[in-house]
Amino acid sequence: MKYMKLTMITISVISLFISCDFLDNGESTYYDKEETLYDPAKVSQLCTQVYSYLPNGLTGISNAMQDAATDDAIHIYPTATIQRFINGGWSPNYTVDDVFDDCYKAIHDANFYLENCLNLTFDDWKYSDGFQDTYKSYLNYQYEVRFLRAYYYFELVKRYGSVPLITKTLTKEEANAVEQTPAETVLKFVIDECTDVAKSLPDQATQLPGAAANMQRISKGVALALKSRATLYMASPLFNPSNDVARWKAAASAAYELISQSAVLGYSIDPDYNNLFGATNNQSPEVILCNPEGKTTHFESANYPIGVKNGSGYTCPTENLVSAYEMKDGSKFDWNNPQHAANPYANRDPRLSMTIVYNGMKWPATTAVETFIGGKNGQPLQNATSTGYYLRKYLNNKVTFETGQTTNSFDHNWILFRYAEILLNYAEAMAEAYGPDATTADCPLSARQAVNRVRERKNVAMPYYPEGMSKADFLARLKNERRVEFAFEGQRFWDLRRWKALNDMRDIYKVTIVKDDNDNLKYTKELLTSYTIADKMYFYPFSNAELYKNRNLKQNPGWDQ
């Protein structure tokens, strides 16, 4: 499946589902149930309702990207909600990204569907136009709904750890008395569900009736992608403190299950990195699942540089991230190298200029950006970047707000899974389990070869990792590869947690650029700020509101003080 888009048709029974409290189906949930289950269109909407909770975009936290709570970026406004992640304001009373309630609403709706909407025959509709196609789609819904329920459980467990595992609808009293299930058990449920539904889902969503409409649907590849991600998390230090190698082997096998079928499933590395983040990225062979926001301009106005009309410059990439991009020959960038420091953006990994706006780049039109002190996009202009950089990735520079020009809107499709992730998941798991160059009968691709498939992308063409690297050196480079490949795609925030590596984001750096009277530029790396990191930050706090509703819910360690 390449594209997820859902058009909600409101019917009375559905609207009642989304007004409930935590796991509470409410007294009116089953109002007119028989009438709803009689009509295949209304049953279809019950399935659509479960889809509707998928994350829509990467800007759901006060217009901030999640990377602004890592060492990859900062949000320019100190009062933005996302700052709570790193300024000490995060607490059970002041939560951030609190999806607990919404995920359980989605799970409730999934459970309702699975309890009430299977084995329907729609006898009175059998001779209506298009019924055979409608019914074929209906037969697939149960597997889509089971996948979605597993997806929402994964979203919960990676945030909160141990959470209630509920697979049936509950009364309000039952809901408010459920106890938590160990995170390992929840992750195993996610993995088992993905394994099972993948057997019944179509290889490609377009194999279902109505090709255009069904580009919206969950396919086998989506289930295998979540299985890969969930097994990798289960093997990672946060969930695998004893470093059970069997888990890494399972993660490698899960990723290879998708890799080995990539041709049949329709996935491959897109030769053009830019294709992954434009208005038509849903057509890329690399995208496994994305969720559309539709035609908008708000992401551009939020992130165009200060000094560009309507630009707000919310997301400012850090020097930490910029320094992570290698030189074009595969060597490390080094501020202590005089040639590197004099011209820091020359001869770098091409993904740098496709992700980040730096001084001298022509963006968003034909005028060069000036982030040096006193430049037209730099300090001391109010709200100008404090790091020396602006965001490019996911922005469409065809959007213009200039006076006298038409402001056109463009589609924004936010990636949830793509094929490069599966290759890098595999590389990490293989390296942890067997080493960088090893293969097995069941996993005949080495970790090093998997990374090189990502690096050889046609318009990236970074040098291959060499044979003979130590495991430690390989994993360090691989983690850096994930960082640059998936920058601003919501991976870094979670990778730092599953690796138990939050201390790596303690010190945040900027570049200060000074232009002298002869128009010469001097670039200096400087400390911008330091974050206070605590072990409790590996899992979210449960909100006090949820703890009050369910006295059996136990607060995560460190958050009850």
Rosetta blueprint (number, residue, H / E / L):
1 M L
2 K L
3 Y L
4 M L
5 K L
6 L L
7 T L
8 M L
9 I L
10 T L
11 I L
12 S H
13 V H
14 I H
15 S H
16 L H
17 F H
18 I L
19 S L
20 C L
21 D L
22 F L
23 L L
24 D L
25 N L
26 G L
27 E L
28 S L
29 T L
30 Y L
31 Y L
32 D L
33 K H
34 E H
35 E H
36 T H
37 L H
38 Y H
39 D L
40 P H
41 A H
42 K H
43 V H
44 S H
45 Q H
46 L H
47 C H
48 T H
49 Q H
50 V H
51 Y H
52 S L
53 Y L
54 L L
55 P L
56 N L
57 G L
58 L L
59 T L
60 G L
61 I E
62 S L
63 N L
64 A E
65 M L
66 Q H
67 D H
68 A H
69 A H
70 T L
71 D L
72 D L
73 A E
74 I E
75 H E
76 I L
77 Y L
78 P L
79 T L
80 A L
81 T H
82 I H
83 Q H
84 R H
85 F H
86 I H
87 N H
88 G L
89 G L
90 W L
91 S L
92 P L
93 N L
94 Y L
95 T L
96 V L
97 D L
98 D L
99 V L
100 F H
101 D H
102 D H
103 C H
104 Y H
105 K H
106 A H
107 I H
108 H H
109 D H
110 A H
111 N H
112 F H
113 Y H
114 L H
115 E H
116 N H
117 C L
118 L L
119 N L
120 L L
121 T L
122 F L
123 D H
124 D H
125 W H
126 K L
127 Y L
128 S L
129 D L
130 G L
131 F H
132 Q H
133 D H
134 T H
135 Y H
136 K H
137 S H
138 Y H
139 L H
140 N H
141 Y H
142 Q H
143 Y H
144 E H
145 V H
146 R H
147 F H
148 L H
149 R H
150 A H
151 Y H
152 Y H
153 Y H
154 F H
155 E H
156 L H
157 V H
158 K H
159 R H
160 Y H
161 G L
162 S L
163 V E
164 P L
165 L L
166 I L
167 T L
168 K L
169 T L
170 L L
171 T L
172 K H
173 E H
174 E H
175 A H
176 N L
177 A L
178 V L
179 E L
180 Q L
181 T E
182 P L
183 A H
184 E H
185 T H
186 V H
187 L H
188 K H
189 F H
190 V H
191 I H
192 D H
193 E H
194 C H
195 T H
196 D H
197 V H
198 A H
199 K L
200 S L
201 L L
202 P L
203 D L
204 Q L
205 A H
206 T H
207 Q H
208 L L
209 P L
210 G L
211 A H
212 A H
213 A H
214 N H
215 M L
216 Q L
217 R L
218 I L
219 S L
220 K H
221 G H
222 V H
223 A H
224 L H
225 A H
226 L H
227 K H
228 S H
229 R H
230 A H
231 T H
232 L H
233 Y H
234 M H
235 A H
236 S L
237 P L
238 L L
239 F L
240 N L
241 P L
242 S L
243 N L
244 D L
245 V H
246 A H
247 R H
248 W H
249 K H
250 A H
251 A H
252 A H
253 S H
254 A H
255 A H
256 Y H
257 E H
258 L H
259 I H
260 S L
261 Q L
262 S H
263 A H
264 V H
265 L H
266 G L
267 Y L
268 S L
269 I L
270 D L
271 P L
272 D L
273 Y H
274 N H
275 N H
276 L H
277 F H
278 G L
279 A L
280 T L
281 N H
282 N H
283 Q H
284 S L
285 P L
286 E L
287 V E
288 I E
289 L E
290 C E
291 N E
292 P E
293 E E
294 G E
295 K E
296 T E
297 T L
298 H H
299 F H
300 E H
301 S H
302 A H
303 N H
304 Y L
305 P L
306 I L
307 G L
308 V L
309 K L
310 N L
311 G L
312 S L
313 G L
314 Y L
315 T E
316 C E
317 P E
318 T L
319 E H
320 N H
321 L H
322 V H
323 S H
324 A H
325 Y L
326 E L
327 M E
328 K L
329 D L
330 G L
331 S L
332 K L
333 F L
334 D L
335 W L
336 N L
337 N L
338 P H
339 Q H
340 H H
341 A H
342 A H
343 N L
344 P L
345 Y L
346 A L
347 N L
348 R E
349 D L
350 P L
351 R L
352 L L
353 S L
354 M L
355 T L
356 I E
357 V E
358 Y L
359 N L
360 G L
361 M L
362 K E
363 W L
364 P L
365 A L
366 T L
367 T L
368 A E
369 V L
370 E L
371 T L
372 F L
373 I L
374 G L
375 G L
376 K L
377 N L
378 G L
379 Q L
380 P L
381 L L
382 Q L
383 N L
384 A L
385 T L
386 S L
387 T L
388 G L
389 Y L
390 Y E
391 L E
392 R L
393 K L
394 Y L
395 L L
396 N L
397 N L
398 K L
399 V L
400 T L
401 F L
402 E L
403 T L
404 G L
405 Q L
406 T L
407 T L
408 N L
409 S L
410 F E
411 D E
412 H E
413 N E
414 W E
415 I E
416 L E
417 F E
418 R E
419 Y H
420 A H
421 E H
422 I H
423 L H
424 L H
425 N H
426 Y H
427 A H
428 E H
429 A H
430 M H
431 A H
432 E H
433 A H
434 Y L
435 G L
436 P L
437 D L
438 A L
439 T L
440 T L
441 A L
442 D L
443 C L
444 P L
445 L L
446 S L
447 A H
448 R H
449 Q H
450 A H
451 V H
452 N H
453 R H
454 V H
455 R H
456 E L
457 R L
458 K L
459 N L
460 V L
461 A L
462 M L
463 P L
464 Y L
465 Y L
466 P L
467 E L
468 G L
469 M L
470 S L
471 K H
472 A H
473 D H
474 F H
475 L H
476 A H
477 R H
478 L H
479 K H
480 N H
481 E H
482 R H
483 R H
484 V H
485 E H
486 F L
487 A L
488 F L
489 E L
490 G L
491 Q L
492 R H
493 F H
494 W H
495 D H
496 L H
497 R H
498 R H
499 W L
500 K L
501 A L
502 L H
503 N H
504 D H
505 M H
506 R L
507 D E
508 I E
509 Y E
510 K E
511 V E
512 T E
513 I E
514 V E
515 K E
516 D L
517 D L
518 N L
519 D L
520 N L
521 L E
522 K E
523 Y E
524 T E
525 K E
526 E E
527 L E
528 L E
529 T E
530 S E
531 Y L
532 T L
533 I L
534 A L
535 D H
536 K H
537 M H
538 Y H
539 F L
540 Y L
541 P L
542 F L
543 S L
544 N H
545 A H
546 E H
547 L H
548 Y H
549 K H
550 N L
551 R L
552 N L
553 L L
554 K L
555 Q L
556 N L
557 P L
558 G L
559 W L
560 D L
561 Q L
